[in-house]
């Protein structure tokens, strides 16, 4: 059995020693995302200083035009990505940024990764947030909305995971899993929807897991939370469709990110061999799907679950 990109192993203080696992530990997921004031980005086209009557042969060569993005035009749209400091969340931030979106990311504790993303993508807003806390979400969302003006697209990506026999899961571990993976999405969706409903437009994208579709041994609490996220997506799509809002879910499989750094080449080769397409997925592939679902061309797609798993779940 395998884990997906979004699996982040966490240890609770009251958790006892781990029992033997029935399947290998897999990559952790993104927890909520980033803090630091926005940096205004200005992109100016250099102008030649040569006077108009200067012979062409004596003029300074004009700078080459910047390459045009092949991504859908954002037209000033904004996106908020929870768990946006690394992995799939960071890849999504890069994809939306390249497409011209104004981007805000939430991070939980990894301020260093959030700062590095801001340095890489000038103008990206990074805000610290614990998505399991309603109060933290309200403060962070208010800051994002004030900086961006509005939130057109919400990508609820933050999550945690833990591998443990079901009989050994403590009530605290069970509750923490639901609080972050499911209640976190509930919090952000409730905060984003009023503005979207007023504007009669919006995109909500949730990030589940293939284990939310099939269930994973030694990850009952994780699988239950991710399955709940799929149910939330489908029900919310029905409720908000009349308001011009689409709600869709992406369920990744085994995604090759820095979260798999502890895996040996042999481990990765074995996982790739079990995948019908013969390789692992990339965070960029998931991000491209999120970008498409957020765009105008996806206006007739809602309430769907899109597996990005190389055929492991069909």
VENQUIVEN-V602779 format. One record per residue. N is the residue number from 1. RES is the residue in three letters. SS is DSSP state (H for helix, E for strand, - for the rest). NEAR is the number of other ideal C-beta (glycine too) atoms within 12 Angstrom. Layout:
# VENQUIVEN-V602779
n->{N/N}
res->{RES/RES}
ss->{SS/SS}
near->{NEAR/NEAR}
This chain:
# VENQUIVEN-V602779
n->{1/2/3/4/5/6/7/8/9/10/11/12/13/14/15/16/17/18/19/20/21/22/23/24/25/26/27/28/29/30/31/32/33/34/35/36/37/38/39/40/41/42/43/44/45/46/47/48/49/50/51/52/53/54/55/56/57/58/59/60/61/62/63/64/65/66/67/68/69/70/71/72/73/74/75/76/77/78/79/80/81/82/83/84/85/86/87/88/89/90/91/92/93/94/95/96/97/98/99/100/101/102/103/104/105/106/107/108/109/110/111/112/113/114/115/116/117/118/119/120/121/122/123/124/125/126/127/128/129/130/131/132/133/134/135/136/137/138/139/140/141/142/143/144/145/146/147/148/149/150/151/152/153/154/155/156/157/158/159/160/161/162/163/164/165/166/167/168/169/170/171/172/173/174/175/176/177/178/179/180/181/182/183/184/185/186/187/188/189/190/191/192/193/194/195/196/197/198/199/200/201/202/203/204/205/206/207/208/209/210/211/212/213/214/215/216/217/218/219/220/221/222/223/224/225/226/227/228/229/230/231/232/233/234/235/236/237/238/239/240/241/242/243/244/245/246/247/248/249/250/251/252/253/254/255/256/257/258/259/260/261/262/263/264/265/266/267/268/269/270/271/272/273/274/275/276/277/278/279/280/281/282/283/284/285/286/287/288/289/290/291/292/293/294/295/296/297/298/299/300/301/302/303/304/305/306/307/308/309/310/311/312/313/314}
res->{UNK/UNK/UNK/UNK/UNK/UNK/UNK/UNK/UNK/UNK/UNK/UNK/UNK/UNK/UNK/UNK/UNK/UNK/UNK/UNK/UNK/UNK/UNK/UNK/UNK/UNK/UNK/UNK/UNK/UNK/UNK/UNK/UNK/UNK/UNK/UNK/UNK/UNK/UNK/UNK/UNK/UNK/UNK/UNK/UNK/UNK/UNK/UNK/UNK/UNK/UNK/UNK/UNK/UNK/UNK/UNK/UNK/UNK/UNK/UNK/UNK/UNK/UNK/UNK/UNK/UNK/UNK/UNK/UNK/UNK/UNK/UNK/UNK/UNK/UNK/UNK/UNK/UNK/UNK/UNK/UNK/UNK/UNK/UNK/UNK/UNK/UNK/UNK/UNK/UNK/UNK/UNK/UNK/UNK/UNK/UNK/UNK/UNK/UNK/UNK/UNK/UNK/UNK/UNK/UNK/UNK/UNK/UNK/UNK/UNK/UNK/UNK/UNK/UNK/UNK/UNK/UNK/UNK/UNK/UNK/UNK/UNK/UNK/UNK/UNK/UNK/UNK/UNK/UNK/UNK/UNK/UNK/UNK/UNK/UNK/UNK/UNK/UNK/UNK/UNK/UNK/UNK/UNK/UNK/UNK/UNK/UNK/UNK/UNK/UNK/UNK/UNK/UNK/UNK/UNK/UNK/UNK/UNK/UNK/UNK/UNK/UNK/UNK/UNK/UNK/UNK/UNK/UNK/UNK/UNK/UNK/UNK/UNK/UNK/UNK/UNK/UNK/UNK/UNK/UNK/UNK/UNK/UNK/UNK/UNK/UNK/UNK/UNK/UNK/UNK/UNK/UNK/UNK/UNK/UNK/UNK/UNK/UNK/UNK/UNK/UNK/UNK/UNK/UNK/UNK/UNK/UNK/UNK/UNK/UNK/UNK/UNK/UNK/UNK/UNK/UNK/UNK/UNK/UNK/UNK/UNK/UNK/UNK/UNK/UNK/UNK/UNK/UNK/UNK/UNK/UNK/UNK/UNK/UNK/UNK/UNK/UNK/UNK/UNK/UNK/UNK/UNK/UNK/UNK/UNK/UNK/UNK/UNK/UNK/UNK/UNK/UNK/UNK/UNK/UNK/UNK/UNK/UNK/UNK/UNK/UNK/UNK/UNK/UNK/UNK/UNK/UNK/UNK/UNK/UNK/UNK/UNK/UNK/UNK/UNK/UNK/UNK/UNK/UNK/UNK/UNK/UNK/UNK/UNK/UNK/UNK/UNK/UNK/UNK/UNK/UNK/UNK/UNK/UNK/UNK/UNK/UNK/UNK/UNK/UNK/UNK/UNK/UNK/UNK/UNK/UNK/UNK/UNK/UNK/UNK/UNK/UNK/UNK/UNK}
ss->{-/-/-/-/-/-/-/-/E/-/-/-/-/-/-/-/-/-/-/-/-/-/-/-/-/-/-/-/-/-/-/-/E/E/E/E/-/-/-/-/-/-/-/-/-/-/-/-/-/-/-/-/-/-/-/H/H/H/-/-/-/-/-/-/-/-/-/-/-/-/-/-/-/-/-/-/-/E/E/E/E/E/-/-/-/-/H/H/H/H/H/H/H/H/H/H/H/H/-/-/-/E/E/E/E/E/E/-/-/-/H/H/H/H/H/H/H/H/H/H/-/-/-/-/E/E/E/E/-/-/-/-/-/H/H/H/H/H/H/H/H/H/H/H/H/H/H/H/-/-/-/-/E/E/E/E/-/-/-/-/E/-/-/-/-/H/H/H/-/-/H/H/H/H/H/H/H/H/H/H/H/H/H/H/H/H/H/H/H/H/H/H/H/H/H/H/H/H/H/-/-/E/E/E/E/E/E/-/-/H/H/H/H/H/-/-/-/-/-/H/H/H/H/H/H/H/H/H/H/H/H/H/H/H/H/H/H/H/H/H/H/H/H/-/E/E/E/E/E/E/E/E/-/-/E/E/-/H/H/H/-/-/-/-/H/H/H/H/H/H/H/H/H/H/-/-/-/-/-/-/E/E/H/H/H/H/H/H/H/H/H/H/H/H/-/H/H/H/-/-/-/-/-/-/E/E/E/E/-/-/-/-/-/-}
near->{26/40/43/51/49/51/48/42/30/28/19/24/10/12/21/16/9/19/15/13/20/18/22/28/27/41/39/38/51/54/43/49/54/47/35/30/18/26/20/12/16/8/10/8/11/13/11/15/10/15/10/10/8/12/9/12/8/11/15/14/11/13/11/8/8/11/8/10/17/13/26/26/17/25/15/14/31/40/48/56/59/56/51/55/47/44/46/54/56/43/43/52/49/33/39/45/34/28/32/26/39/35/48/54/60/54/43/41/24/31/24/17/31/38/24/21/41/33/16/23/34/19/29/46/44/47/42/34/45/32/49/32/24/20/15/31/39/21/22/40/39/21/28/44/28/19/29/32/18/26/44/37/47/54/51/55/55/55/54/39/41/39/39/34/22/22/11/23/30/21/14/19/33/26/20/34/40/31/32/47/50/37/29/46/44/31/34/48/39/25/33/45/29/18/30/32/21/15/20/15/26/36/45/51/50/51/51/49/51/43/44/44/29/25/22/38/20/32/44/28/40/45/38/27/44/45/32/30/46/37/25/36/39/26/21/36/31/17/20/31/24/12/23/22/35/38/42/41/43/49/38/53/45/46/46/34/36/23/34/30/17/16/24/12/14/11/24/26/16/17/34/25/18/24/28/17/20/14/22/37/41/26/40/26/31/47/42/28/35/44/40/30/41/43/31/22/15/22/19/15/24/30/26/23/35/31/32/40/37/29/18/33/28/13}
